[in-house]
């Protein structure tokens, strides 16, 4: 059954990308670059190959802390909705810290480094992040939340976020900036425009950006990519160079600190 669902979702994924490519060609929006899209697909494919390992890692962590749960929250529709809201809150802060903390940014950089914004960019996710992001949800298990509900909440949010990575959907009128995230709000998040930097961190929900004053509406055309410039099309460079650069900076700071202390 799970394999059937995976095939269905994969078919929808490919069909929507194909439709978006046709839309981009007809409208001459230039949302796609061949080399960039190939890079994204390579990153996605290797990520899929790593998925069984990352899922096993997450399951191991959740099972490890389950005996230490402070309480056991019952599982029903109400508690699932509550869990989803809490998971979205954790996601908001994890995402925000991924922009504010250098090490986490070195991982998240991969997702933002493309200068083209389209559905393939949704899967442009660092392989290391598949093993680090789950750590932020472990405390929820200790607090008593169901690991199954946490996992389901993350899956729903990620599926929804796939649809946010497009220029084919314009602004959605009164829906903008209210409760749910939108493609318009997420274009702002991926933009390197000065007024757009480090805004709109929400996953499926935009409400936490409202609460924590990080919401900005789309008012001008977005320029995509990172402020440090184009990183290239090599998938391994896209994944590992920012992390290697962070390690080099960290070691340099450490060496300078030791030199001063001497």
C-alpha positions in Angstrom: 0.0 0.0 0.0 2.8 2.4 0.9 4.6 1.7 -2.4 1.3 2.4 -4.3 1.0 5.8 -2.5 4.6 6.6 -3.3 4.0 5.9 -7.0 0.9 8.1 -7.0 2.7 11.0 -5.3 5.7 10.6 -7.7 3.3 10.6 -10.7 1.6 13.8 -9.4 5.1 15.3 -8.7 6.3 14.7 -12.2 3.0 15.8 -13.8 3.0 19.1 -12.0 6.6 19.8 -12.9 5.9 19.0 -16.6 2.8 21.3 -16.5 4.9 24.1 -14.9 7.6 23.7 -17.6 5.0 24.1 -20.3 3.5 27.2 -18.5 7.0 28.7 -18.2 7.7 28.2 -21.9 4.3 29.6 -23.0 4.5 32.6 -20.7 8.3 33.1 -21.3 8.8 33.4 -17.5 12.1 31.7 -17.6 11.4 29.8 -14.3 13.5 26.8 -15.4 17.2 26.4 -16.3 18.1 23.0 -17.7 21.4 22.6 -15.8 19.8 23.8 -12.6 16.9 21.4 -12.9 19.2 18.5 -13.6 21.1 19.4 -10.4 17.9 19.5 -8.5 16.8 16.1 -9.8 20.2 14.6 -8.8 19.9 16.0 -5.3 16.3 14.7 -5.1 17.2 11.2 -6.3 20.1 10.8 -3.9 17.9 12.2 -1.2 15.4 9.5 -2.0 18.1 6.8 -1.8 19.0 8.1 1.7 15.4 8.3 2.9 15.2 4.8 4.4 18.3 5.6 6.4 17.1 9.0 7.6 13.7 7.5 8.4 15.4 4.7 10.4 17.4 7.4 12.2 14.3 9.3 13.1 12.5 6.2 14.3 15.6 5.3 16.4 15.6 8.7 18.1 11.9 8.7 18.8 12.0 5.2 20.2 15.0 6.1 22.3 13.2 8.9 24.2 9.7 7.4 24.3 10.3 5.7 27.6 11.2 9.1 29.1 7.9 10.7 28.1 6.6 13.1 30.9 3.0 12.3 30.0 1.2 10.4 27.3 -1.1 12.6 25.2 -4.1 10.5 23.9 -4.4 10.1 20.1 -7.6 11.5 18.6 -8.6 14.1 16.0 -8.3 17.0 18.5 -4.8 16.0 19.7 -3.7 15.5 16.1 -4.7 19.0 15.2 -3.0 20.3 18.3 0.1 18.2 17.5 0.1 19.7 14.0 0.0 23.3 15.3 2.9 22.5 17.7 4.9 20.8 15.0 4.4 23.8 12.7 5.6 26.1 15.6 8.8 23.9 16.0 9.3 24.0 12.2 9.0 27.8 12.2 11.8 28.1 14.8 13.9 25.4 13.2 13.6 27.1 9.9 14.3 30.6 11.3 17.4 29.3 13.2 18.5 27.7 9.9 18.8 31.3 8.6 20.3 32.8 11.8 22.7 30.1 13.1 25.8 29.7 10.8 26.1 25.9 11.0 22.4 25.4 10.3 22.6 27.9 7.5 25.5 26.0 5.9 23.0 23.1 5.6 20.0 25.1 4.6 22.0 27.1 2.0 21.5 24.3 -0.5 17.7 25.0 -0.6 18.2 28.7 -1.3 21.2 28.7 -3.6 19.2 28.2 -6.9 18.6 31.4 -8.9 15.5 29.8 -10.4 12.2 29.2 -8.4 10.2 26.3 -9.5 8.8 23.0 -8.2 12.1 21.1 -8.6 13.6 23.6 -6.1 11.2 22.2 -3.5 13.3 19.0 -3.4 16.7 20.8 -3.4 17.3 19.8 0.2 20.7 19.1 1.8 21.2 15.4 2.5 22.8 16.2 5.9 19.7 18.1 6.9 17.7 14.8 6.7 19.6 13.7 9.7 19.8 16.9 11.7 16.3 18.4 11.4 14.6 15.5 13.2 16.6 16.4 16.4 14.4 19.4 16.8 11.3 17.3 17.2 12.6 14.8 19.7 11.6 17.1 22.7 8.0 16.9 21.5 8.1 13.1 22.1 9.5 13.6 25.6 6.7 16.1 26.3 4.2 13.3 25.4 3.3 13.9 21.8 2.7 10.8 19.6 5.7 10.1 17.3 3.2 8.9 14.6 1.3 12.2 14.8 4.6 14.2 14.7 5.7 12.2 11.6 2.3 12.6 9.9 2.2 16.4 10.6 5.7 16.8 9.0 4.6 14.7 6.0 1.5 16.8 5.4 3.4 20.1 5.8 6.2 19.0 3.4 3.7 17.9 0.7 1.9 21.3 1.0 5.3 23.1 0.8 6.1 21.4 -2.5 3.2 23.5 -4.0 4.6 26.7 -2.7 7.7 26.6 -4.9 6.1 28.1 -8.0 5.7 31.4 -9.9 2.7 30.0 -11.8 0.3 30.9 -8.9 -0.1 34.6 -8.3 -1.2 36.3 -5.1 -4.3 34.8 -3.6 -6.1 38.0 -2.5 -7.6 37.9 1.0 -5.8 34.6 1.8 -2.4 36.2 1.8 -0.8 36.6 5.2 -3.7 35.2 7.2 -3.3 31.6 8.2 -1.9 29.4 5.5 1.3 29.9 3.6 1.1 30.8 -0.1 3.4 30.7 -3.1 3.5 34.5 -3.0 4.7 34.5 0.6 7.2 31.7 -0.1 8.6 33.6 -3.1 9.5 36.4 -0.7 11.2 33.8 1.5 13.4 32.6 -1.3 14.3 36.1 -2.6 17.5 37.9 -2.0 15.9 41.4 -2.3 17.0 43.5 0.7 13.5 43.9 2.0 12.7 40.2 1.7 15.7 38.7 3.4 15.0 36.3 6.3 11.2 36.6 6.2 8.2 34.2 5.9 9.6 31.1 7.6 6.3 29.3 7.9 5.8 25.8 6.6 2.2 25.1 5.8 1.1 27.9 8.1 2.0 31.6 7.9 0.4 32.5 11.2 3.6 32.2 13.2 5.3 34.7 11.0 2.5 37.1 11.9 2.9 36.3 15.6 6.7 36.7 15.6 6.8 39.7 13.2 8.6 38.0 10.4 5.9 38.2 7.7 6.4 40.4 4.6 4.0 40.5 1.7 5.2 40.3 -1.9 5.4 43.8 -3.2 8.1 43.6 -5.9 9.5 41.0 -8.2 11.7 38.5 -6.3 15.4 38.0 -7.2 16.3 34.4 -6.2 19.5 33.0 -4.9 21.7 33.8 -2.0 23.5 37.1 -1.3 26.9 35.5 -1.6 26.4 34.7 -5.3 25.9 31.8 -7.7 27.4 28.5 -6.4 27.2 26.5 -9.6 25.4 23.5 -10.9 27.5 20.6 -9.4 25.2 18.9 -7.0 28.0 17.9 -4.6 29.3 21.5 -4.6 25.7 22.7 -3.8 25.4 20.2 -0.9 28.9 20.3 0.6 30.7 23.6 -0.2 28.7 25.7 2.3 29.4 23.2 5.1 33.1 23.0 4.2 33.3 26.8 4.2 31.6 26.9 7.6 34.1 24.3 9.0 37.0 26.4 7.6 35.7 29.6 9.2 35.1 27.8 12.5 38.6 26.4 12.6 40.1 29.8 11.7 38.2 31.4 14.5 39.3 28.6 16.9 43.0 29.0 15.8 42.8 32.8 16.2 41.3 32.5 19.6 44.0 30.1 20.7 46.7 32.4 19.4 45.2 35.4 21.3 44.9 33.4 24.5 48.6 32.4 24.3 
